[in-house]
């Protein structure tokens, strides 16, 4: 099976959740594939599988985490995404790797910074308390030079604002300023939404 055929097969599998649990070992085996495109797809799919079947991907987590050190921005992005989804399913599975994820807030590649925020939102959905004391890292991303990152940054404040508004309280004024003055319309909307989620507006 060539790369395109295999990628198409994985696309079909992605849509058929009834086959996910039994195919976890197969998808995990593709982390060793020669094609970066296939490895990236496998990482993404394992993350989705891990949200549904956290214990099923338990043995794959170290291999997934190893891609966080990849020189490929795409593979770093997908590895961080996967840890976020699995961590939403069961934080304990990714706990050993969680502290090291914060380095991606400063990754040179904007898509990796974006994925770090998105992964953190996923983890914080069910395990919010671990983010106490780490909010300043996300606050810096509110002024990221790249629009896509700034668009996503308020969303971690929205997620935590619903669950632990006290974590977000020190950043209300920054969010309010962004909601009124950021040149990007989506940033303004997301910033306002984060404030509203806290109930502190």
FENTA-V530558 format. One record per residue. N is the residue number from 1. PHI is phi as a letter, one per 20 degrees, with the letter a starting at -180 (999 if undefined). NEAR is the number of other C-alpha atoms within 12 Angstrom. D_FIRST is the distance of its C-alpha to the first C-alpha in whole Angstrom. Layout:
N:PHI:NEAR:D_FIRST  N:PHI:NEAR:D_FIRST
This chain:
1:999:9:0  2:e:13:4  3:g:18:7  4:f:14:8  5:f:12:6  6:f:22:6  7:f:25:10  8:f:17:10  9:f:19:10  10:f:32:12  11:f:20:14  12:f:16:15  13:f:26:15  14:g:26:18  15:e:15:20  16:d:17:20  17:f:22:22  18:f:15:23  19:d:19:20  20:f:30:20  21:g:26:22  22:f:17:20  23:e:25:17  24:g:35:19  25:f:23:18  26:f:23:14  27:f:39:15  28:g:34:17  29:f:21:15  30:f:30:13  31:f:33:16  32:e:22:15  33:f:21:12  34:f:13:13  35:e:18:12  36:f:24:16  37:g:25:14  38:f:31:12  39:f:34:15  40:f:36:17  41:f:37:16  42:f:42:16  43:f:47:19  44:f:38:20  45:f:44:19  46:f:50:21  47:f:43:24  48:f:36:24  49:f:41:23  50:f:41:26  51:f:34:28  52:f:24:28  53:c:29:27  54:g:31:29  55:f:23:29  56:f:28:26  57:d:39:25  58:g:30:28  59:f:21:26  60:e:35:23  61:g:40:26  62:g:24:27  63:f:28:24  64:f:44:24  65:f:36:27  66:f:24:26  67:f:33:24  68:f:35:28  69:e:25:29  70:f:21:26  71:f:16:27  72:e:21:24  73:g:25:26  74:f:29:23  75:f:33:22  76:f:37:26  77:g:41:26  78:f:42:23  79:f:45:25  80:f:50:28  81:g:45:27  82:f:48:25  83:f:55:28  84:f:46:31  85:f:41:29  86:f:47:29  87:f:45:32  88:f:34:33  89:f:32:32  90:b:29:34  91:g:32:36  92:g:22:36  93:f:31:33  94:d:40:33  95:g:24:36  96:f:15:36  97:d:28:34  98:f:31:36  99:g:17:39  100:f:19:36  101:f:38:35  102:f:27:38  103:f:23:37  104:f:33:35  105:f:36:38  106:d:24:38  107:f:27:35  108:f:19:35  109:e:24:32  110:g:28:33  111:f:31:30  112:f:36:30  113:f:41:34  114:f:40:33  115:f:40:30  116:f:44:33  117:f:46:36  118:f:40:33  119:f:42:32  120:f:48:36  121:g:36:37  122:f:33:34  123:f:37:36  124:f:38:39  125:g:31:39  126:d:26:39  127:c:26:41  128:f:31:43  129:f:22:46  130:f:22:44  131:e:31:44  132:f:23:48  133:n:15:49  134:d:25:45  135:f:33:46  136:f:23:47  137:f:27:44  138:f:40:43  139:f:32:46  140:f:22:45  141:f:36:42  142:f:41:44  143:d:28:45  144:g:30:42  145:f:20:42  146:d:22:39  147:g:24:39  148:f:28:36  149:f:35:37  150:f:38:41  151:f:37:39  152:e:40:38  153:g:47:40  154:f:48:43  155:f:43:40  156:f:49:41  157:f:49:44  158:f:41:44  159:g:37:42  160:f:40:44  161:f:38:47  162:f:27:47  163:d:25:47  164:c:28:49  165:g:29:51  166:f:25:53  167:f:32:50  168:e:40:50  169:g:29:54  170:f:21:54  171:d:32:52  172:g:31:53  173:f:20:55  174:f:29:52  175:f:43:50  176:f:28:53  177:f:20:53  178:f:33:50  179:f:28:50  180:d:19:53  181:c:18:52  182:f:25:48  183:f:18:48  184:e:22:44  185:f:18:45  186:f:24:42  187:f:33:43  188:f:29:47  189:f:28:46  190:f:32:44  191:f:42:46  192:f:33:49  193:f:32:47  194:f:41:47  195:f:37:50  196:f:27:51  197:f:28:48  198:f:30:51  199:m:20:54  200:d:24:56  201:f:19:56
